[in-house]
Amino acid sequence: MDFSQFNGAEQAHMTKVIEKKQMQDFMKLYSGLVEKCFNACAQDFTSKALTTNESTCVQNCTDKFLKHSERVGARFAEHNAGECV
C-alpha cells in the first residue's frame, strides 16, 4: 500500500493501524488453531500431562492447520498478483 500522499503523522497512524490488524489476524489464527486442536485431541482430563496419543494428535493437527494456512496464503498472494498485472 502506498502512503506517499499522506504526511508523516498520517503515515505513522496508518502503519500502526495495519500492525494492529495484523496482530488481530494472527491472534484469530492462533486462537482458531488452539480451539480446533484442543477439541480434536484433548480426551483425558484425569491428568495434567498429555497422553502419547494426545501429543501426536496435537502435532498432526497443528502441522495440518499451518500447512493449510500457508497454502491459502500462497493462493491469496497468487490471486492478488494476477489482479495487479
PDB file of N, CA, C and O in Angstrom:
ATOM      1  N   MET A   1       0.847  -1.174   0.000  1.00  0.00           N
ATOM      2  CA  MET A   1       0.000   0.000   0.000  1.00  0.00           C
ATOM      3  C   MET A   1       0.892   1.237   0.000  1.00  0.00           C
ATOM      4  O   MET A   1       1.889   1.293   0.721  1.00  0.00           O
ATOM      5  N   ASP A   2       0.536   2.202  -0.793  1.00  0.00           N
ATOM      6  CA  ASP A   2       1.331   3.418  -0.936  1.00  0.00           C
ATOM      7  C   ASP A   2       0.744   4.528  -0.070  1.00  0.00           C
ATOM      8  O   ASP A   2      -0.387   4.969  -0.271  1.00  0.00           O
ATOM      9  N   PHE A   3       1.545   4.964   0.895  1.00  0.00           N
ATOM     10  CA  PHE A   3       1.114   6.037   1.792  1.00  0.00           C
ATOM     11  C   PHE A   3       1.821   7.348   1.469  1.00  0.00           C
ATOM     12  O   PHE A   3       1.821   8.263   2.292  1.00  0.00           O
ATOM     13  N   SER A   4       2.422   7.453   0.293  1.00  0.00           N
ATOM     14  CA  SER A   4       3.234   8.626  -0.023  1.00  0.00           C
ATOM     15  C   SER A   4       2.421   9.922  -0.055  1.00  0.00           C
ATOM     16  O   SER A   4       2.977  11.005   0.127  1.00  0.00           O
ATOM     17  N   GLN A   5       1.123   9.819  -0.283  1.00  0.00           N
ATOM     18  CA  GLN A   5       0.306  11.029  -0.327  1.00  0.00           C
ATOM     19  C   GLN A   5      -0.027  11.552   1.080  1.00  0.00           C
ATOM     20  O   GLN A   5      -0.548  12.658   1.223  1.00  0.00           O
ATOM     21  N   PHE A   6       0.271  10.759   2.113  1.00  0.00           N
ATOM     22  CA  PHE A   6      -0.001  11.171   3.492  1.00  0.00           C
ATOM     23  C   PHE A   6       1.216  11.855   4.092  1.00  0.00           C
ATOM     24  O   PHE A   6       2.350  11.608   3.682  1.00  0.00           O
ATOM     25  N   ASN A   7       0.966  12.721   5.072  1.00  0.00           N
ATOM     26  CA  ASN A   7       2.094  13.326   5.787  1.00  0.00           C
ATOM     27  C   ASN A   7       2.658  12.315   6.788  1.00  0.00           C
ATOM     28  O   ASN A   7       2.113  11.221   6.938  1.00  0.00           O
ATOM     29  N   GLY A   8       3.714  12.667   7.454  1.00  0.00           N
ATOM     30  CA  GLY A   8       4.403  11.751   8.369  1.00  0.00           C
ATOM     31  C   GLY A   8       3.509  11.209   9.470  1.00  0.00           C
ATOM     32  O   GLY A   8       3.546  10.016   9.768  1.00  0.00           O
ATOM     33  N   ALA A   9       2.705  12.075  10.079  1.00  0.00           N
ATOM     34  CA  ALA A   9       1.824  11.644  11.168  1.00  0.00           C
ATOM     35  C   ALA A   9       0.761  10.677  10.651  1.00  0.00           C
ATOM     36  O   ALA A   9       0.441   9.691  11.315  1.00  0.00           O
ATOM     37  N   GLU A  10       0.218  10.954   9.475  1.00  0.00           N
ATOM     38  CA  GLU A  10      -0.789  10.074   8.884  1.00  0.00           C
ATOM     39  C   GLU A  10      -0.182   8.725   8.497  1.00  0.00           C
ATOM     40  O   GLU A  10      -0.810   7.680   8.672  1.00  0.00           O
ATOM     41  N   GLN A  11       1.043   8.758   7.971  1.00  0.00           N
ATOM     42  CA  GLN A  11       1.740   7.515   7.629  1.00  0.00           C
ATOM     43  C   GLN A  11       1.977   6.670   8.874  1.00  0.00           C
ATOM     44  O   GLN A  11       1.768   5.457   8.853  1.00  0.00           O
ATOM     45  N   ALA A  12       2.408   7.302   9.945  1.00  0.00           N
ATOM     46  CA  ALA A  12       2.652   6.588  11.202  1.00  0.00           C
ATOM     47  C   ALA A  12       1.360   5.984  11.729  1.00  0.00           C
ATOM     48  O   ALA A  12       1.344   4.850  12.208  1.00  0.00           O
ATOM     49  N   HIS A  13       0.272   6.751  11.638  1.00  0.00           N
ATOM     50  CA  HIS A  13      -1.027   6.261  12.103  1.00  0.00           C
ATOM     51  C   HIS A  13      -1.484   5.064  11.273  1.00  0.00           C
ATOM     52  O   HIS A  13      -1.952   4.069  11.827  1.00  0.00           O
ATOM     53  N   MET A  14      -1.352   5.152   9.955  1.00  0.00           N
ATOM     54  CA  MET A  14      -1.758   4.046   9.088  1.00  0.00           C
ATOM     55  C   MET A  14      -0.908   2.800   9.348  1.00  0.00           C
ATOM     56  O   MET A  14      -1.423   1.683   9.353  1.00  0.00           O
ATOM     57  N   THR A  15       0.376   2.994   9.562  1.00  0.00           N
ATOM     58  CA  THR A  15       1.256   1.868   9.872  1.00  0.00           C
ATOM     59  C   THR A  15       0.819   1.207  11.172  1.00  0.00           C
ATOM     60  O   THR A  15       0.798  -0.020  11.275  1.00  0.00           O
ATOM     61  N   LYS A  16       0.475   2.016  12.155  1.00  0.00           N
ATOM     62  CA  LYS A  16       0.023   1.488  13.443  1.00  0.00           C
ATOM     63  C   LYS A  16      -1.290   0.711  13.285  1.00  0.00           C
ATOM     64  O   LYS A  16      -1.461  -0.350  13.887  1.00  0.00           O
ATOM     65  N   VAL A  17      -2.210   1.235  12.481  1.00  0.00           N
ATOM     66  CA  VAL A  17      -3.489   0.562  12.233  1.00  0.00           C
ATOM     67  C   VAL A  17      -3.256  -0.785  11.557  1.00  0.00           C
ATOM     68  O   VAL A  17      -3.866  -1.786  11.932  1.00  0.00           O
ATOM     69  N   ILE A  18      -2.377  -0.807  10.565  1.00  0.00           N
ATOM     70  CA  ILE A  18      -2.078  -2.053   9.854  1.00  0.00           C
ATOM     71  C   ILE A  18      -1.426  -3.075  10.783  1.00  0.00           C
ATOM     72  O   ILE A  18      -1.777  -4.254  10.754  1.00  0.00           O
ATOM     73  N   GLU A  19      -0.479  -2.627  11.607  1.00  0.00           N
ATOM     74  CA  GLU A  19       0.170  -3.539  12.556  1.00  0.00           C
ATOM     75  C   GLU A  19      -0.836  -4.116  13.553  1.00  0.00           C
ATOM     76  O   GLU A  19      -0.765  -5.292  13.908  1.00  0.00           O
ATOM     77  N   LYS A  20      -1.770  -3.277  13.998  1.00  0.00           N
ATOM     78  CA  LYS A  20      -2.797  -3.751  14.929  1.00  0.00           C
ATOM     79  C   LYS A  20      -3.681  -4.799  14.255  1.00  0.00           C
ATOM     80  O   LYS A  20      -4.015  -5.817  14.862  1.00  0.00           O
ATOM     81  N   LYS A  21      -4.057  -4.551  13.009  1.00  0.00           N
ATOM     82  CA  LYS A  21      -4.887  -5.504  12.262  1.00  0.00           C
ATOM     83  C   LYS A  21      -4.139  -6.814  12.044  1.00  0.00           C
ATOM     84  O   LYS A  21      -4.726  -7.888  12.170  1.00  0.00           O
ATOM     85  N   GLN A  22      -2.857  -6.738  11.721  1.00  0.00           N
ATOM     86  CA  GLN A  22      -2.059  -7.946  11.540  1.00  0.00           C
ATOM     87  C   GLN A  22      -1.988  -8.752  12.834  1.00  0.00           C
ATOM     88  O   GLN A  22      -2.069  -9.980  12.803  1.00  0.00           O
ATOM     89  N   MET A  23      -1.839  -8.076  13.965  1.00  0.00           N
ATOM     90  CA  MET A  23      -1.797  -8.768  15.254  1.00  0.00           C
ATOM     91  C   MET A  23      -3.147  -9.409  15.550  1.00  0.00           C
ATOM     92  O   MET A  23      -3.195 -10.533  16.049  1.00  0.00           O
ATOM     93  N   GLN A  24      -4.234  -8.721  15.253  1.00  0.00           N
ATOM     94  CA  GLN A  24      -5.562  -9.287  15.458  1.00  0.00           C
ATOM     95  C   GLN A  24      -5.765 -10.522  14.586  1.00  0.00           C
ATOM     96  O   GLN A  24      -6.321 -11.523  15.038  1.00  0.00           O
ATOM     97  N   ASP A  25      -5.315 -10.448  13.345  1.00  0.00           N
ATOM     98  CA  ASP A  25      -5.435 -11.593  12.442  1.00  0.00           C
ATOM     99  C   ASP A  25      -4.610 -12.773  12.941  1.00  0.00           C
ATOM    100  O   ASP A  25      -5.060 -13.918  12.888  1.00  0.00           O
ATOM    101  N   PHE A  26      -3.402 -12.493  13.427  1.00  0.00           N
ATOM    102  CA  PHE A  26      -2.560 -13.554  13.970  1.00  0.00           C
ATOM    103  C   PHE A  26      -3.211 -14.191  15.189  1.00  0.00           C
ATOM    104  O   PHE A  26      -3.226 -15.416  15.315  1.00  0.00           O
ATOM    105  N   MET A  27      -3.744 -13.378  16.080  1.00  0.00           N
ATOM    106  CA  MET A  27      -4.378 -13.912  17.291  1.00  0.00           C
ATOM    107  C   MET A  27      -5.620 -14.726  16.946  1.00  0.00           C
ATOM    108  O   MET A  27      -5.905 -15.730  17.599  1.00  0.00           O
ATOM    109  N   LYS A  28      -6.354 -14.304  15.932  1.00  0.00           N
ATOM    110  CA  LYS A  28      -7.520 -15.060  15.487  1.00  0.00           C
ATOM    111  C   LYS A  28      -7.084 -16.413  14.930  1.00  0.00           C
ATOM    112  O   LYS A  28      -7.705 -17.434  15.225  1.00  0.00           O
ATOM    113  N   LEU A  29      -6.028 -16.424  14.133  1.00  0.00           N
ATOM    114  CA  LEU A  29      -5.488 -17.666  13.592  1.00  0.00           C
ATOM    115  C   LEU A  29      -5.018 -18.581  14.721  1.00  0.00           C
ATOM    116  O   LEU A  29      -5.332 -19.771  14.732  1.00  0.00           O
ATOM    117  N   TYR A  30      -4.270 -18.028  15.664  1.00  0.00           N
ATOM    118  CA  TYR A  30      -3.744 -18.798  16.790  1.00  0.00           C
ATOM    119  C   TYR A  30      -4.883 -19.350  17.643  1.00  0.00           C
ATOM    120  O   TYR A  30      -4.862 -20.521  18.022  1.00  0.00           O
ATOM    121  N   SER A  31      -5.862 -18.527  17.945  1.00  0.00           N
ATOM    122  CA  SER A  31      -6.998 -18.971  18.766  1.00  0.00           C
ATOM    123  C   SER A  31      -7.778 -20.077  18.063  1.00  0.00           C
ATOM    124  O   SER A  31      -8.208 -21.043  18.692  1.00  0.00           O
ATOM    125  N   GLY A  32      -7.953 -19.925  16.765  1.00  0.00           N
ATOM    126  CA  GLY A  32      -8.630 -20.964  15.988  1.00  0.00           C
ATOM    127  C   GLY A  32      -7.874 -22.277  16.020  1.00  0.00           C
ATOM    128  O   GLY A  32      -8.470 -23.347  16.143  1.00  0.00           O
ATOM    129  N   LEU A  33      -6.560 -22.188  15.909  1.00  0.00           N
ATOM    130  CA  LEU A  33      -5.713 -23.378  15.975  1.00  0.00           C
ATOM    131  C   LEU A  33      -5.841 -24.059  17.331  1.00  0.00           C
ATOM    132  O   LEU A  33      -6.025 -25.274  17.402  1.00  0.00           O
ATOM    133  N   VAL A  34      -5.745 -23.294  18.389  1.00  0.00           N
ATOM    134  CA  VAL A  34      -5.844 -23.854  19.741  1.00  0.00           C
ATOM    135  C   VAL A  34      -7.205 -24.512  19.951  1.00  0.00           C
ATOM    136  O   VAL A  34      -7.282 -25.636  20.448  1.00  0.00           O
ATOM    137  N   GLU A  35      -8.264 -23.827  19.580  1.00  0.00           N
ATOM    138  CA  GLU A  35      -9.610 -24.367  19.774  1.00  0.00           C
ATOM    139  C   GLU A  35      -9.824 -25.652  18.972  1.00  0.00           C
ATOM    140  O   GLU A  35     -10.322 -26.650  19.494  1.00  0.00           O
ATOM    141  N   LYS A  36      -9.440 -25.608  17.698  1.00  0.00           N
ATOM    142  CA  LYS A  36      -9.639 -26.759  16.829  1.00  0.00           C
ATOM    143  C   LYS A  36      -8.863 -27.979  17.335  1.00  0.00           C
ATOM    144  O   LYS A  36      -9.415 -29.076  17.425  1.00  0.00           O
ATOM    145  N   CYS A  37      -7.600 -27.785  17.660  1.00  0.00           N
ATOM    146  CA  CYS A  37      -6.769 -28.912  18.083  1.00  0.00           C
ATOM    147  C   CYS A  37      -7.147 -29.391  19.491  1.00  0.00           C
ATOM    148  O   CYS A  37      -7.088 -30.589  19.768  1.00  0.00           O
ATOM    149  N   PHE A  38      -7.529 -28.485  20.369  1.00  0.00           N
ATOM    150  CA  PHE A  38      -7.973 -28.907  21.701  1.00  0.00           C
ATOM    151  C   PHE A  38      -9.225 -29.773  21.584  1.00  0.00           C
ATOM    152  O   PHE A  38      -9.307 -30.846  22.181  1.00  0.00           O
ATOM    153  N   ASN A  39     -10.192 -29.299  20.815  1.00  0.00           N
ATOM    154  CA  ASN A  39     -11.441 -30.051  20.660  1.00  0.00           C
ATOM    155  C   ASN A  39     -11.204 -31.412  20.005  1.00  0.00           C
ATOM    156  O   ASN A  39     -11.879 -32.387  20.339  1.00  0.00           O
ATOM    157  N   ALA A  40     -10.260 -31.481  19.086  1.00  0.00           N
ATOM    158  CA  ALA A  40      -9.990 -32.732  18.381  1.00  0.00           C
ATOM    159  C   ALA A  40      -9.134 -33.701  19.202  1.00  0.00           C
ATOM    160  O   ALA A  40      -9.257 -34.917  19.053  1.00  0.00           O
ATOM    161  N   CYS A  41      -8.271 -33.165  20.065  1.00  0.00           N
ATOM    162  CA  CYS A  41      -7.239 -34.010  20.669  1.00  0.00           C
ATOM    163  C   CYS A  41      -7.366 -34.235  22.178  1.00  0.00           C
ATOM    164  O   CYS A  41      -6.973 -35.295  22.665  1.00  0.00           O
ATOM    165  N   ALA A  42      -7.895 -33.285  22.918  1.00  0.00           N
ATOM    166  CA  ALA A  42      -7.956 -33.432  24.378  1.00  0.00           C
ATOM    167  C   ALA A  42      -9.088 -34.383  24.751  1.00  0.00           C
ATOM    168  O   ALA A  42     -10.261 -34.097  24.514  1.00  0.00           O
ATOM    169  N   GLN A  43      -8.720 -35.510  25.333  1.00  0.00           N
ATOM    170  CA  GLN A  43      -9.730 -36.516  25.658  1.00  0.00           C
ATOM    171  C   GLN A  43      -9.649 -37.010  27.093  1.00  0.00           C
ATOM    172  O   GLN A  43     -10.645 -37.472  27.650  1.00  0.00           O
ATOM    173  N   ASP A  44      -8.475 -36.917  27.690  1.00  0.00           N
ATOM    174  CA  ASP A  44      -8.301 -37.438  29.039  1.00  0.00           C
ATOM    175  C   ASP A  44      -8.020 -36.284  29.993  1.00  0.00           C
ATOM    176  O   ASP A  44      -6.934 -35.704  29.978  1.00  0.00           O
ATOM    177  N   PHE A  45      -9.008 -35.955  30.824  1.00  0.00           N
ATOM    178  CA  PHE A  45      -8.862 -34.832  31.743  1.00  0.00           C
ATOM    179  C   PHE A  45      -8.501 -35.280  33.153  1.00  0.00           C
ATOM    180  O   PHE A  45      -8.652 -34.517  34.107  1.00  0.00           O
ATOM    181  N   THR A  46      -8.023 -36.515  33.287  1.00  0.00           N
ATOM    182  CA  THR A  46      -7.652 -37.021  34.609  1.00  0.00           C
ATOM    183  C   THR A  46      -6.193 -36.742  34.937  1.00  0.00           C
ATOM    184  O   THR A  46      -5.739 -37.027  36.045  1.00  0.00           O
ATOM    185  N   SER A  47      -5.452 -36.183  33.977  1.00  0.00           N
ATOM    186  CA  SER A  47      -4.034 -35.918  34.183  1.00  0.00           C
ATOM    187  C   SER A  47      -3.682 -34.556  33.593  1.00  0.00           C
ATOM    188  O   SER A  47      -4.287 -34.113  32.616  1.00  0.00           O
ATOM    189  N   LYS A  48      -2.692 -33.899  34.202  1.00  0.00           N
ATOM    190  CA  LYS A  48      -2.230 -32.622  33.667  1.00  0.00           C
ATOM    191  C   LYS A  48      -1.455 -32.813  32.371  1.00  0.00           C
ATOM    192  O   LYS A  48      -1.495 -31.959  31.486  1.00  0.00           O
ATOM    193  N   ALA A  49      -0.755 -33.929  32.263  1.00  0.00           N
ATOM    194  CA  ALA A  49       0.099 -34.188  31.104  1.00  0.00           C
ATOM    195  C   ALA A  49      -0.710 -34.754  29.943  1.00  0.00           C
ATOM    196  O   ALA A  49      -1.728 -35.419  30.137  1.00  0.00           O
ATOM    197  N   LEU A  50      -0.233 -34.472  28.733  1.00  0.00           N
ATOM    198  CA  LEU A  50      -0.851 -35.063  27.552  1.00  0.00           C
ATOM    199  C   LEU A  50      -0.461 -36.528  27.447  1.00  0.00           C
ATOM    200  O   LEU A  50       0.661 -36.911  27.778  1.00  0.00           O
ATOM    201  N   THR A  51      -1.398 -37.338  26.985  1.00  0.00           N
ATOM    202  CA  THR A  51      -1.058 -38.727  26.698  1.00  0.00           C
ATOM    203  C   THR A  51      -0.256 -38.754  25.390  1.00  0.00           C
ATOM    204  O   THR A  51      -0.193 -37.754  24.675  1.00  0.00           O
ATOM    205  N   THR A  52       0.339 -39.877  25.092  1.00  0.00           N
ATOM    206  CA  THR A  52       1.090 -40.014  23.840  1.00  0.00           C
ATOM    207  C   THR A  52       0.177 -39.788  22.648  1.00  0.00           C
ATOM    208  O   THR A  52       0.551 -39.108  21.693  1.00  0.00           O
ATOM    209  N   ASN A  53      -1.010 -40.355  22.703  1.00  0.00           N
ATOM    210  CA  ASN A  53      -1.966 -40.168  21.601  1.00  0.00           C
ATOM    211  C   ASN A  53      -2.375 -38.708  21.452  1.00  0.00           C
ATOM    212  O   ASN A  53      -2.466 -38.197  20.336  1.00  0.00           O
ATOM    213  N   GLU A  54      -2.618 -38.042  22.565  1.00  0.00           N
ATOM    214  CA  GLU A  54      -2.994 -36.630  22.512  1.00  0.00           C
ATOM    215  C   GLU A  54      -1.847 -35.789  21.952  1.00  0.00           C
ATOM    216  O   GLU A  54      -2.070 -34.894  21.136  1.00  0.00           O
ATOM    217  N   SER A  55      -0.640 -36.075  22.385  1.00  0.00           N
ATOM    218  CA  SER A  55       0.522 -35.337  21.905  1.00  0.00           C
ATOM    219  C   SER A  55       0.709 -35.507  20.399  1.00  0.00           C
ATOM    220  O   SER A  55       0.981 -34.541  19.686  1.00  0.00           O
ATOM    221  N   THR A  56       0.563 -36.723  19.930  1.00  0.00           N
ATOM    222  CA  THR A  56       0.662 -36.999  18.488  1.00  0.00           C
ATOM    223  C   THR A  56      -0.452 -36.283  17.739  1.00  0.00           C
ATOM    224  O   THR A  56      -0.221 -35.703  16.678  1.00  0.00           O
ATOM    225  N   CYS A  57      -1.647 -36.325  18.283  1.00  0.00           N
ATOM    226  CA  CYS A  57      -2.795 -35.667  17.664  1.00  0.00           C
ATOM    227  C   CYS A  57      -2.555 -34.156  17.556  1.00  0.00           C
ATOM    228  O   CYS A  57      -2.814 -33.560  16.510  1.00  0.00           O
ATOM    229  N   VAL A  58      -2.068 -33.547  18.620  1.00  0.00           N
ATOM    230  CA  VAL A  58      -1.804 -32.105  18.612  1.00  0.00           C
ATOM    231  C   VAL A  58      -0.751 -31.769  17.560  1.00  0.00           C
ATOM    232  O   VAL A  58      -0.898 -30.793  16.824  1.00  0.00           O
ATOM    233  N   GLN A  59       0.306 -32.568  17.488  1.00  0.00           N
ATOM    234  CA  GLN A  59       1.356 -32.330  16.496  1.00  0.00           C
ATOM    235  C   GLN A  59       0.790 -32.415  15.075  1.00  0.00           C
ATOM    236  O   GLN A  59       1.046 -31.545  14.243  1.00  0.00           O
ATOM    237  N   ASN A  60       0.026 -33.464  14.811  1.00  0.00           N
ATOM    238  CA  ASN A  60      -0.569 -33.632  13.476  1.00  0.00           C
ATOM    239  C   ASN A  60      -1.562 -32.515  13.168  1.00  0.00           C
ATOM    240  O   ASN A  60      -1.599 -31.997  12.052  1.00  0.00           O
ATOM    241  N   CYS A  61      -2.352 -32.155  14.153  1.00  0.00           N
ATOM    242  CA  CYS A  61      -3.354 -31.099  13.973  1.00  0.00           C
ATOM    243  C   CYS A  61      -2.688 -29.762  13.655  1.00  0.00           C
ATOM    244  O   CYS A  61      -3.099 -29.071  12.722  1.00  0.00           O
ATOM    245  N   THR A  62      -1.680 -29.400  14.412  1.00  0.00           N
ATOM    246  CA  THR A  62      -1.007 -28.120  14.168  1.00  0.00           C
ATOM    247  C   THR A  62      -0.287 -28.124  12.821  1.00  0.00           C
ATOM    248  O   THR A  62      -0.324 -27.132  12.092  1.00  0.00           O
ATOM    249  N   ASP A  63       0.366 -29.236  12.492  1.00  0.00           N
ATOM    250  CA  ASP A  63       1.039 -29.327  11.190  1.00  0.00           C
ATOM    251  C   ASP A  63       0.048 -29.120  10.050  1.00  0.00           C
ATOM    252  O   ASP A  63       0.297 -28.348   9.124  1.00  0.00           O
ATOM    253  N   LYS A  64      -1.073 -29.821  10.136  1.00  0.00           N
ATOM    254  CA  LYS A  64      -2.076 -29.730   9.068  1.00  0.00           C
ATOM    255  C   LYS A  64      -2.673 -28.321   9.001  1.00  0.00           C
ATOM    256  O   LYS A  64      -2.852 -27.772   7.914  1.00  0.00           O
ATOM    257  N   PHE A  65      -2.975 -27.747  10.148  1.00  0.00           N
ATOM    258  CA  PHE A  65      -3.564 -26.411  10.199  1.00  0.00           C
ATOM    259  C   PHE A  65      -2.609 -25.377   9.608  1.00  0.00           C
ATOM    260  O   PHE A  65      -3.025 -24.523   8.825  1.00  0.00           O
ATOM    261  N   LEU A  66      -1.330 -25.450   9.978  1.00  0.00           N
ATOM    262  CA  LEU A  66      -0.358 -24.476   9.492  1.00  0.00           C
ATOM    263  C   LEU A  66      -0.073 -24.661   7.999  1.00  0.00           C
ATOM    264  O   LEU A  66       0.088 -23.679   7.274  1.00  0.00           O
ATOM    265  N   LYS A  67      -0.012 -25.901   7.544  1.00  0.00           N
ATOM    266  CA  LYS A  67       0.181 -26.148   6.110  1.00  0.00           C
ATOM    267  C   LYS A  67      -1.005 -25.610   5.313  1.00  0.00           C
ATOM    268  O   LYS A  67      -0.837 -25.027   4.242  1.00  0.00           O
ATOM    269  N   HIS A  68      -2.190 -25.815   5.848  1.00  0.00           N
ATOM    270  CA  HIS A  68      -3.391 -25.301   5.186  1.00  0.00           C
ATOM    271  C   HIS A  68      -3.344 -23.771   5.129  1.00  0.00           C
ATOM    272  O   HIS A  68      -3.615 -23.185   4.081  1.00  0.00           O
ATOM    273  N   SER A  69      -3.007 -23.133   6.230  1.00  0.00           N
ATOM    274  CA  SER A  69      -2.941 -21.673   6.276  1.00  0.00           C
ATOM    275  C   SER A  69      -1.886 -21.147   5.303  1.00  0.00           C
ATOM    276  O   SER A  69      -2.095 -20.136   4.632  1.00  0.00           O
ATOM    277  N   GLU A  70      -0.764 -21.837   5.235  1.00  0.00           N
ATOM    278  CA  GLU A  70       0.301 -21.442   4.310  1.00  0.00           C
ATOM    279  C   GLU A  70      -0.177 -21.552   2.860  1.00  0.00           C
ATOM    280  O   GLU A  70       0.087 -20.674   2.039  1.00  0.00           O
ATOM    281  N   ARG A  71      -0.872 -22.626   2.567  1.00  0.00           N
ATOM    282  CA  ARG A  71      -1.374 -22.835   1.197  1.00  0.00           C
ATOM    283  C   ARG A  71      -2.422 -21.779   0.826  1.00  0.00           C
ATOM    284  O   ARG A  71      -2.407 -21.244  -0.283  1.00  0.00           O
ATOM    285  N   VAL A  72      -3.316 -21.489   1.745  1.00  0.00           N
ATOM    286  CA  VAL A  72      -4.325 -20.457   1.487  1.00  0.00           C
ATOM    287  C   VAL A  72      -3.640 -19.109   1.260  1.00  0.00           C
ATOM    288  O   VAL A  72      -4.010 -18.365   0.352  1.00  0.00           O
ATOM    289  N   GLY A  73      -2.641 -18.799   2.090  1.00  0.00           N
ATOM    290  CA  GLY A  73      -1.902 -17.544   1.915  1.00  0.00           C
ATOM    291  C   GLY A  73      -1.211 -17.466   0.566  1.00  0.00           C
ATOM    292  O   GLY A  73      -1.204 -16.415  -0.074  1.00  0.00           O
ATOM    293  N   ALA A  74      -0.626 -18.585   0.131  1.00  0.00           N
ATOM    294  CA  ALA A  74       0.049 -18.617  -1.168  1.00  0.00           C
ATOM    295  C   ALA A  74      -0.948 -18.405  -2.297  1.00  0.00           C
ATOM    296  O   ALA A  74      -0.674 -17.665  -3.241  1.00  0.00           O
ATOM    297  N   ARG A  75      -2.103 -19.052  -2.200  1.00  0.00           N
ATOM    298  CA  ARG A  75      -3.138 -18.886  -3.233  1.00  0.00           C
ATOM    299  C   ARG A  75      -3.658 -17.445  -3.257  1.00  0.00           C
ATOM    300  O   ARG A  75      -3.902 -16.881  -4.324  1.00  0.00           O
ATOM    301  N   PHE A  76      -3.820 -16.869  -2.088  1.00  0.00           N
ATOM    302  CA  PHE A  76      -4.270 -15.484  -1.991  1.00  0.00           C
ATOM    303  C   PHE A  76      -3.249 -14.561  -2.649  1.00  0.00           C
ATOM    304  O   PHE A  76      -3.624 -13.645  -3.382  1.00  0.00           O
ATOM    305  N   ALA A  77      -1.959 -14.795  -2.392  1.00  0.00           N
ATOM    306  CA  ALA A  77      -0.908 -13.977  -2.989  1.00  0.00           C
ATOM    307  C   ALA A  77      -0.894 -14.138  -4.511  1.00  0.00           C
ATOM    308  O   ALA A  77      -0.720 -13.161  -5.239  1.00  0.00           O
ATOM    309  N   GLU A  78      -1.077 -15.373  -4.989  1.00  0.00           N
ATOM    310  CA  GLU A  78      -1.138 -15.600  -6.441  1.00  0.00           C
ATOM    311  C   GLU A  78      -2.319 -14.862  -7.055  1.00  0.00           C
ATOM    312  O   GLU A  78      -2.203 -14.252  -8.118  1.00  0.00           O
ATOM    313  N   HIS A  79      -3.442 -14.926  -6.380  1.00  0.00           N
ATOM    314  CA  HIS A  79      -4.642 -14.242  -6.871  1.00  0.00           C
ATOM    315  C   HIS A  79      -4.410 -12.731  -6.935  1.00  0.00           C
ATOM    316  O   HIS A  79      -4.762 -12.089  -7.924  1.00  0.00           O
ATOM    317  N   ASN A  80      -3.824 -12.172  -5.895  1.00  0.00           N
ATOM    318  CA  ASN A  80      -3.547 -10.734  -5.862  1.00  0.00           C
ATOM    319  C   ASN A  80      -2.530 -10.339  -6.918  1.00  0.00           C
ATOM    320  O   ASN A  80      -2.654  -9.281  -7.535  1.00  0.00           O
ATOM    321  N   ALA A  81      -1.527 -11.179  -7.131  1.00  0.00           N
ATOM    322  CA  ALA A  81      -0.514 -10.883  -8.147  1.00  0.00           C
ATOM    323  C   ALA A  81      -1.140 -10.889  -9.533  1.00  0.00           C
ATOM    324  O   ALA A  81      -0.751 -10.094 -10.389  1.00  0.00           O
ATOM    325  N   GLY A  82      -2.096 -11.764  -9.764  1.00  0.00           N
ATOM    326  CA  GLY A  82      -2.784 -11.837 -11.050  1.00  0.00           C
ATOM    327  C   GLY A  82      -3.622 -10.613 -11.328  1.00  0.00           C
ATOM    328  O   GLY A  82      -3.762 -10.204 -12.481  1.00  0.00           O
ATOM    329  N   GLU A  83      -4.187 -10.018 -10.279  1.00  0.00           N
ATOM    330  CA  GLU A  83      -5.014  -8.825 -10.447  1.00  0.00           C
ATOM    331  C   GLU A  83      -4.168  -7.590 -10.721  1.00  0.00           C
ATOM    332  O   GLU A  83      -4.638  -6.641 -11.348  1.00  0.00           O
ATOM    333  N   CYS A  84      -2.926  -7.597 -10.257  1.00  0.00           N
ATOM    334  CA  CYS A  84      -2.065  -6.421 -10.413  1.00  0.00           C
ATOM    335  C   CYS A  84      -1.476  -6.332 -11.815  1.00  0.00           C
ATOM    336  O   CYS A  84      -1.005  -5.274 -12.232  1.00  0.00           O
ATOM    337  N   VAL A  85      -1.506  -7.446 -12.537  1.00  0.00           N
ATOM    338  CA  VAL A  85      -0.886  -7.464 -13.879  1.00  0.00           C
ATOM    339  C   VAL A  85      -1.774  -6.850 -14.915  1.00  0.00           C
ATOM    340  O   VAL A  85      -1.404  -6.787 -16.087  1.00  0.00           O
TER     341      VAL A  85
END
